[in-house]
Amino acid sequence: MSTEKFIKWMTLFHDKIQAEKVYLTELDGPIGDSDHGSNMARGLTHVKEALDTGSVDTPQAVLKTTAMQLMSKVGGASGALYGSAFMGMATAVGADADNATDMIQAGIDMIQKRGKAEAGEKTMLDVWIPVQEAVASGSLTVEVIKDAVESTEPMKATKGRASYVGERSVGHIDPGAMSSGYLFETAIEAGVL
């Protein structure tokens, strides 16, 4: 898979997060710190600036650059979790950028290592895991992604900031799941998935 597709993916992800940053922050209000949208928007601005230099020349470098920018520029758990995920994906991609199943699994592994979360705990993993399974079976669609995001609404958070509000987390879409939905929707649009 080409470097251009990976750059297009991160550019589309940047654009989507910028367009939806207010909505992401609104989602984060009742169950988080009301900063997910602004934090992600800031981090992806730095990602886009780094990629726009023209010096990033492999899919692995695109993912690693993204990881480094998100880890250093995004506050809270989001920077650490997304940064770890992208670093895992960069390691998995290596010279073979055509194995999307392994790439996403490596991202999941790093999120779990960093966040100690599992499926069903109202986190970004509730999108990453079904997406990985759909990629593996050749059945990934935008609808699969949207269903995964929406599946977090009735869940009670047991991990992360949202777990502090207990039962009050029920009835809210997880902001990290929503931003992960945007990540994978833009991956389809860019031709990476």
KETORVEX-536488 format. One record per atom (N, C-alpha, C): x, y, z. Coordinates in pm, whole numbers, plus 32768, in hexadecimal, padded with zeros to 4 digits. Example, Ala and Ser with C-alpha at 12.3 -4.5 7.8 and 13.67 -1.06 7.14 Angstrom:
BEGIN
85277DC7830C
84CE7E3E830C
85287EB6830C
85057F1F82C4
85577F9682CA
850A80038313
END
This chain:
BEGIN
80547F8A8000
800080008000
8058807C8000
802A80E47FC0
808181577FA9
808681B88020
80F581FC802A
81068266808D
809C82D1807A
807C82EE7FFB
801A83567FDC
7F928337801C
7F6D82B7801A
7EEC82918057
7EED82A980ED
7F5E828D812D
7F6782A281BD
7F66833781DE
7FA98387818D
7FA6841881A2
7F19844D818B
7ED7841A8124
7E4C8443810A
7DF4841E8180
7E0A83A781B9
7DBD837A822D
7DCB83DD82A0
7E46840082C3
7E5B845B8334
7E2784E88315
7E2E85108297
7DF98593826F
7D618595827E
7D1F852A824F
7C8E8520825C
7C65851782EF
7CB184CC833F
7C9484C183CE
7CA185498411
7D0C859283EE
7D1F861A8421
7CA5867083FF
7C7C866D8381
7C0D86C18355
7B8B869D839E
7B74861C83B1
7AFA85EE83F4
7AF986198486
7B6A860A84C9
7B7186328556
7B5F86C88564
7B9B8715850A
7B8887A78511
7AF587CA8500
7AB2878584A2
7A2587A18487
79CB877684FC
79F587108545
79A086D785AF
79D386F1863D
7A35874B864B
7A72875D86D0
7A0E878F8738
79B187E58710
794E88178770
78F287A4879C
78C88751873D
787486DE875D
78BC867C87BA
793B8660879D
7989860687F2
7995863C8880
79A586BE888C
79AE86FD8910
792786F68957
78BA8707890A
783386FA8945
781D866B8979
784B8607892E
783F857D895D
788E856889DD
790085AB89E7
795B85998A59
792885E18AD5
78CF86428AC4
789F86928B35
786286428BA6
77FB85F28B8A
77B685AC8BF7
7809853C8C38
786B85058BEF
78B2848F8C24
794A849D8C28
797B85138C04
7A0D85258C01
7A3585B08C2E
7AA085E48BF1
7AD786678C16
7AB386D58BB5
7A5886BA8B58
7A2D871C8AF3
7A9F87508A9E
7B0186F98A82
7B7587288A35
7B9E86CA89C4
7B53865F89AD
7B7F85FD8949
7B8A863B88BF
7B2686888897
7B2886C68812
7B9B87288802
7BAC877F8864
7C1687E48859
7CA087A48860
7CAF873F88B5
7D3186FB88BE
7D5486B4883C
7CF486698805
7D0E86208788
7D2786818715
7CDC86EE8710
7CED875086A5
7D79878D86AA
7DA687AD8723
7E2D87E68733
7E9787818707
7E8987068735
7EEC86A08711
7EF28687867C
7E7F8681863B
7E7E866485AC
7EAB86DB8558
7E9F8753858E
7EDB87C78549
7F7287B38540
7FAD878685AD
803F876C85AE
806386F68553
800D8690854F
8024861E84F5
8026864F8465
7FC3869E8440
7FBA86CE83B5
803287258391
805B877A83EE
80D287CE83D5
814E877883BF
815D8710840F
81D186B78402
81CE866B837D
8158863F8354
814C85F582D6
815B8651825D
813486CE826D
813C872E81FE
81CC875781DB
822B872F822E
82B787538211
82EC87088197
82AA86988175
82D4864A8101
834585E9811E
837085E1819B
83E2858B81BD
83B8850081EC
833684E981F6
830384678224
82EA841181A9
833783A2819C
833A835F811B
831482CA811B
82E18297818D
82B0820D8190
8230820981E3
81DA81A581CE
816481988226
818B818F82B9
81F6814682D5
822581398360
824A81C38399
828C8215834A
82B4829A8378
823A82F38390
81D382E4833C
815783328351
811B830F83D9
8112828D83F6
80D682618474
812C828984EC
81B0827C84DE
820A82A0854C
820883368566
8207838684FC
81FF8418850B
817E843E8551
811183FF8528
808F84188568
809683F585FC
80CE8382861C
80DB835686A7
812883BC86FA
819B83E886C7
81F084438712
81AB84C9872A
816684FD86C5
8121857D86D4
80AF85728739
806285068731
7FF184F7878C
802184E4881C
808C8497882E
80BE848288B6
80F5850288F3
8132855588A0
817285CD88D8
8117864788DD
80AC8648888D
805A86C28883
7FCC86B588BB
7F9E863B88D4
7F1586278905
7F1886068999
7ECD865289E6
7EC7863A8A76
7E6985C88A97
7E6785A38B15
7E0C853D8B45
7E2B84B38B0F
7DCA845A8B22
7DDE83CF8AF8
7DE083BF8A60
7D9A84188A1B
7D8E840A8989
7E1584088942
7E6D84628968
7EF084678928
7F3F83E7893E
7F3D83B789BA
7F87833D89DA
7F4C82C48993
7EC682B98992
7E8682458956
7E90824688BE
7E7182B78881
7E7E82BF87EF
7F1182B587C5
7F6882F9880F
7FF682F287EF
802A826487F5
8004821B885E
802D818F886C
7FF6813A87FA
7F77815387D7
7F388107876B
7F82811C86E7
7FA0819886C7
7FE781B5864A
8075817E864C
80B5817E86C1
813C814586C9
813680AE86B2
80D2806F86EC
80C07FE086D5
80A77FC28642
805180138603
80357FFE8574
80B280158520
810180798544
817D809584F9
81DC801E8500
81E87FE38576
823E7F6F8587
820C7EF98535
81887EE48536
814E7E7384ED
81587E838456
814C7EFF8427
814E7F178397
81D57EF0835C
82417F18839E
82C57EF8836A
82CD7F1282D4
82FE7EB1828C
83097EBF81FB
828B7E9081B4
822F7E4F81FE
81B77E1781C1
813D7E6781EE
811C7ECE81A4
80AC7F2581C8
80277EF08194
80267E758163
7FAB7E3F812A
7F5B7DE9818B
7F927DCF8201
7F4A7D7B8260
7F027DD282C8
7E8C7E0382A3
7E407E5C82FA
7E107E168378
7DF47D94836E
7DC57D4983E3
7E2D7D4A8452
7EA97D29842E
7F157D2A8491
7F337DB784C3
7F287E188469
7F447EA3848E
7EE27ED184FB
7E627EB884E6
7DFE7EE38549
7E0C7E9285CA
7E297E1285BE
7E3D7DC08636
7EB07DF6868A
7F197E21864A
7F8B7E5A8693
7F627ED986DC
7F0B7F29869D
7ED57FA086DF
7E847F7A875A
7E2F7F14874B
7DDD7EE487BA
7E367EB4882D
7E9C7E67880C
7EF77E338873
7F357EA488C5
7F5C7F0E8880
7F9C7F7F88C6
7F377FCD891A
7EBC7FDD88E8
7E5480208936
7E397FD089B6
7E307F4B89A7
7E157EF78A1C
7E8A7EF98A7F
7F027EFA8A4A
7F787EFF8AA2
7F7B7F828AF0
7F597FEF8AAD
7F5D80748AEC
7EE3808B8B47
7E6C80648B16
7DF180878B5D
7DB580198BB2
7DEB7F9F8BA7
7DB97F2D8BF5
7D237F188BE3
7CEE7F318B6C
7C5F7F248B52
7C437EAA8AFB
7BC77E818AFE
7B957E138AAB
7B177E428A63
7AE87DF38A05
7A6B7E1289C0
79F97E188A26
799A7E718A0E
79247E7B8A63
79337ED98AD9
79A37F228ADF
79BA7F7D8B50
79A880108B29
796880278AB6
794880AF8A86
79C881008A6E
7A1C80CB8A16
7A96811189EF
7AA6810A8958
7B1481438927
7B32813E8898
7B3F80AE8865
7B62805288BE
7B707FC68895
7AEC7F8C8862
7A7D7FC4888E
79FC7F928860
79E27FB487CD
7A3880048794
7A38801C8703
7AAC7FD286C1
7B227FDB86FD
7B997F9C86C1
7B887F0586AE
7B527EC18713
7B487E2F870C
7AE67E0086A0
7A6A7E35869A
7A117E0A862D
7A447E3285A2
7A8A7EA38599
7AC47ECB8518
7B2E7E6684EE
7B857E40854B
7BED7DDE852B
7BAF7D5A84FE
7B467D2F8543
7B047CB28520
7AC47CBB8495
7A8A7D2F8476
7A4B7D4383F3
7AB37D498383
7B257D87839F
7B927D8A833C
7BC37CFC8322
7BD37CAF838E
7C057C268380
7BA67BCF832E
7B247BE98339
7AC37B9882F0
7A997BD8826A
7AD67C4B824A
7AB67C8D81CC
7A2C7CCC81C8
79F87CF1823F
796F7D258244
79657DB3827C
79D47DFE827C
79D17E8482B5
79847EE4825B
79247F2B8296
78DA7F958253
78CE800A82B4
78A4807B8280
788B80EF82D6
781E80CD833B
77BD807D8311
774F8056836A
7783800483E2
77E17FAA83C9
781E7F5C8436
785F7FBB849B
78A5801F8468
78E9808084C0
788380CE8512
781C810184CF
77B5814F8515
776E80FC8580
7750807E855F
7710802585C2
776A8011863C
77EC80028624
784A7FF08693
784E806B86ED
785280E186AF
7851815F86FB
77D28167874F
775F814D870F
76DF815A8754
76CD80F087C2
7716808287B6
770A8018881C
773B804888A4
778980B488A7
77BE80E58928
775581338976
76EB81608933
768881B58978
7647817189F0
761580F589E4
75D480B68A57
7635807B8ABE
76B6807C8AA1
7717803F8AFD
772F80978B78
774E80548BE6
777E809A8C5E
781680968C5A
7854810A8C65
78E681128C5F
792480D48CDC
7985807F8CC8
79CE80458D39
7A6480628D30
7A8C80AB8CCA
7B1980D38CB9
7B1F81668C93
7B8E81A48CB1
7BA5822D8C86
7B5682948CD6
7B5E830E8CA8
7B1E83808CEC
7A88836D8CFC
7A4883328C96
79B683208C9A
798C82C28D0B
79E5826A8D39
79C0820D8DA4
79A482568E27
79D882D18E36
79C2831D8EB1
793083438EC5
78E4834D8E57
785783768E64
77F982FE8E6B
783182868E65
77E4820B8E79
776B81FF8E1E
76F681EE8E5D
767A81D88E12
765A824D8DB5
768782C58DD9
766A833B8D85
76B183358CFE
770E82D88CEF
775082CA8C6C
76F582848C07
7690823C8C39
763081F98BE0
75DE82628B95
75CC824A8B14
757D82A78AC4
75D1830E8A7A
765483018A83
76B0835D8A3E
7710830C89E7
77248339896C
778982FB8915
78138321894A
786C82BF894E
78F482DA897D
793E83328917
797883A28942
79BC83FB88E3
7A3383BA889C
7A7D836588E4
7AED831F88A5
7ABF82BB883D
7A4B827F8856
7A11822587F3
79E782748776
79AE82EB878C
7984833D871A
79FC836A86C7
7A66839A8709
7ADB83C586BC
7B1D834E8676
7B1782D886B5
7B49825E8673
7AF4823C85FA
7A7182538605
7A1A82408591
7A458297851D
7A658314853C
7A96837084D2
7B19833D8498
7B70830684EE
7BF082D384BF
7BDB82658456
7B8182098472
7B6F81998416
7B1881BD839D
7ABA821983AE
7A6E82488339
7ACB828C82D5
7B2882DD8307
7B85832182AD
7BE982BF8272
7C07825382B9
7C5F81EB8281
7C1D81A98209
7B9A81918210
7B51815B819B
7B5581C08129
7B3A823E814A
7B3782A680E3
7BBE82B5809D
7C2A82A480EA
7CB282B380B2
7CE182368069
7C9581C88076
7CBE814D8034
7D2280FA8081
7D3381188103
7D8E80CC8158
7D48804D8189
7CC6805781A2
7C787FE281CE
7C0F7FC18164
END
